[in-house]
Amino acid sequence: MPIKKVKPTSPARRKMTFLDTSHLTKKRPEKSLSWGKKRISGRNSAGSIMVRHRGGGHKRLLRDIDFKRTDKDGIPGKVAALEYDPNRSASIALIYYVDGEKRYIIAPEGLKVGDQIVCSQRTKVKTGNRMQLKYIPSGYKIYNIELRLGKGGQIVRSAGAGATLMGIDGDFALVQLPSGEVRKVRCNCYASIGTVSNSEHSLVRIGKAGRMRWLGRRPQVLGKSMNAGDHPHGGGEGHCPVGMKKGPKTPWGKKALGVKTRKVNKYSNKLIVRHRSLKKRKR
C-alpha cells in the first residue's frame, strides 16, 4: 500500500501524507456485522475527566471481527471485500462462507478479493488460513495468535505485525514476537498464516493538529509549562527543565519516562524464553 503525498497548498499539507486505499473495495460496512460505538471522551458518569487528551472525533461504527474462526472448522470461505476499519490500524476482510454466513477477519498482507481461506486443525499452509501451531512448519510468519485455547487471537493483530514460529518443544510452540521476545505458546492453540496488512501505517505523517482532533485526540501540554500546583514539573521561571533529582514524574507523582511497569512476579514470566530487552542490548 503506497504512501500518497499532496500538493503543499498550506504549511500543514506540505509534509502531510495519506495511505492509498484504492485497493479497498467497499465504502460502507456490512450492516449485519456493525453497530454504533459509544464515543470515548475520557469522562466518567459524573462528567469528570478520567483520561486526559480524549474527546471529539468522527463518529465510528464497530465491526464484529471474528478472532476465533474455530466454529467454522473445515468450512471454506471466499473473500468478498477488503475494507477500512476506523477502530484498528489493520484492514479487514469480509468473508462469505459456503454455508451462507458472513464474517469479518483481520486481513493479512497479500490477501485479494476472490481468494479462498479455511480454518481447520490441519490444513494447507496458505496466507489467510488458520490452523493449530503444531501443524505449521517452522520459520513461517503467523499473526492473530491464541494464548489460551478457544479464546481467540489476542496478540500480533496490529498493522504490519508478524511473528515467527521457531519450532515445537513438547507441548509448547516457540514463537518469536515482533518485539524480539521469544515466548512459549501451547501448540494446540490456533494462529493465522501470514503478516497483518497495512504495513505502511506507521509511515503516515499526520501533518496538522486538526487531523488528530478527527481521531478523537485533544491537545497535550508539557508538565513544565504548567503551574506548580498542576504538575510536579510545573513552576519556575519560563520554560525550565524538569529539574527533579529522582527523575520525571506523572501529574500524580509516580515515576515516568522509561520506568519499567511489568510486575516482577508476573504469572507468564515462566513462558518467556528470551525477553525483548535482550535484543536491544545486543545492538
N, C-alpha and C positions, 0 to 999 in steps of 0.2 A: 504494500500500500504506500504510494509515494506521498511526499510532503508537498503541499501547494503553497506558493508564495503569492502575494497580491501586490498591486501597484502601490507605491508609497505615497498615497494621497494625503496622508497625515502622519505625524510622528509615531503614532501608535501602530499604524499599519505598515510602517517601514520594516519592522522586524517580526511582524505577526505571521504565523504560519497555520495552516489547516491540514487535516488529513483528507486525502482524496477518497471519497465514499462512492465513487462511481460503480464499484463492484457490488454494492448493496442493492438488493432487488425490490425491497418493499419500503414504503414510507410510513404506513400505519401498522401497528402491531395486531396480531390475531386477537379478535375480540373475546373469544372464549378463554384465552390464556393471559389476559391482562385486566388490571383493575386499578382504581385510583390509589395514589400514595399520599399519606398524611405528610404535610410539609414539615420538614425538620428545621425548627427555628431555634433550638437550644434552650427552650423555655420549659419550666415545669407547669403544673396545673395552676399555680398561683400567678404565673406570668413572669416569674423571676428568671434571669439569665443563669442557666446552669452550665452551658457550654458556650464559651466566648467565640466570636467571629463567625457565627452561623445566622442565617436568615435570608429571606428573599429568594431569588432564583426562579427559574422557569418551572411550570407545572410538569409533573412526571407521572408516567404510568408504570406500575410494577409489572414485570413479566414473570410468569411462573416457569422457572428454569428447573429442568429435571437433572439433578446432580447424581441420581442413583442409576436409573435405566435398567436395574436388575429385574423389575417386574415385566420387562419386555424381552425376557430371555429367549434368544433364538428367533425373534420376530424382526425381519429386516425392515428398515425404514428408508425413505427417499428424501433427500434434501430438497425442500420446496423453495426455500428462500434464505438469504443471508440478510440479517437486519442489524440495525443500530440499537443499543440498549443504553439509555442515559444513566442507569444505575451501576454500571460496571465499565471497566476500561476495554474489555474484550468485545468482539462481535458475537452475535448469537445466530443459531441456525434453526429454522423451522423444519421439523421432521414430520412427514406423513408416513405413518406405519401402514402395513398392508391390511391390518385389521380395522382401519378407518380412524384411528386415534391420531391426534396432533399433539406434538410436544416441542418445547424449546430445549436446546442444549447449548453449551458453550462451543463455539465454532473453533476448530483447530486451523492452523495455517495450511493453506493448500486445498481446503475443502471447497467444492464447487457445487452449484445447483445441478441436480440430477444424479449426484453420487449416491451410492447405496452404503449404508452403515448398519451394523448389528452389534448387539451386546449379548455375550454368552460367556460361560465359564471358560471355554476354549474356542477360539475362532481364528480367522485369518488375521495376520498381523498387517493391518492396513490403517491409514490415517482416518481417525474418527471412530474406529471400532473400539469396543470396551470389553475387557476380559480380566481374569484374575492374574495377579502379579507372577504367580509361579509358572504360568504358561507363556509369559512374554520373554523373548530372547534377551540376553544380557546386552547392554550397550544401547538399547532403544530409548528414544525420548518419550516421556509419558507426562500426562497432566491430569488434573482433576482426580487426585489420589485420595482413596479412603484411608482413614486411620483406624476406624472401627467397622467391622463387617456389618453391612446393612444400613449404615448411617448416611452413606453417600459421600461424594467427593468434598473434602474440606480444605485441601492445600493445593498449591500450584494452579490457580484459577485466573490470575490477572494477565493482562495483555503481554504477549511475548514470552511468558514464563514456560519453562520446560525442565523437568527433572530427568535424570539419567538412571536407569536400572543397572546397578553394578553387578548384581548376582544374587543367588539364593543361598542362605545359610540356615539349614534346618527348617524351622517353622517360620523364619523371617526372610524378607527380601531386603537387601541393602540398596537404599535409594539415595542418590546424591541430589540434593535440592538446589535450586538456583542460587542460594546464598553460599554454596560450597559445603554446607553441612551434610554429613553422611549419617543417615538415620535408618533404624530398623523399622520395618512395617510388616505386619502379618502377611504371609504370602498368599492367603486366601482372600485378601482384600482386592477390590477392583481398581483399575486405572484405565484411562483412555490413551490411545496411541497418538503421538504427535506433540506439537507445541501449540500453545494458545495463540489465536490470531491477533492481528493489530499490533504487531511487534514494534512499530514506529510511534506508538502512542506517547512514549516518553520524550520524543524529539519535538513535539509541538510546543511552540512558543506562544504564550497567551497574548502578550503584546500590550494590553491595557487593563486598567482596573475594572472597567465596566464588564469585561468578559468574565472576570472572576465573580462579579455580582450575579451574572446569569447562572453561574454554577452554584449559587447559594452561599458564597463566601464573602463575609464582610471584612472591612479593613482591619489590619493589625497595627498596633503601635508598640514600639520598643519600651521595655520597662524603664530604661534610663531616661526616657523622655517624659515620664510621669512624675507626679509629686511623691514625696517620701511616704505619705500616708496611703498611696495607692499601690505601690510596688516596692519590694526590697531594694531594687536598683535605682529607685527614684531619688529626687532631691539633688542638691548640689548646684553649682553654677554652670549653666548651659548644658552642652552635651558631654557630660563627664563619662569616663569609663565605668564599668561595673564596680571595680574597686572593693571587692569582698575577699578577705583572706581565705575563707573556706570555700570559695568558688561561687558561681552563679546560682541563683535560686529562682523558683517559680513564684508567682504572686502570693502563694500561700506558705512560702518559707521552706519548701523542700528543695533538695539539691537538683540541679538541672544541667543540661548540656553535656552529654557524654557519660552520664551516670548509668550504670547497669541496673536494669529493673527486673531481670529474671530472678525468680526465687532460687535460693541456694539448694534447697532440698525438694525441688520440683519432681513430681512423680515420673515424668518422662525422661529424666536425665539418663536413666539406665538404657534407654533406647537410642541414645545419641552415640554413634561410634566415633565421629570426628566433629568437633564443634566448629562453627563457622569462623570463629575468631582465629583459629589456627591458619586458615587460608590467608588472612590479612597479614599475619606475622611473617609469612614466607616471602612476601613481596619486597 
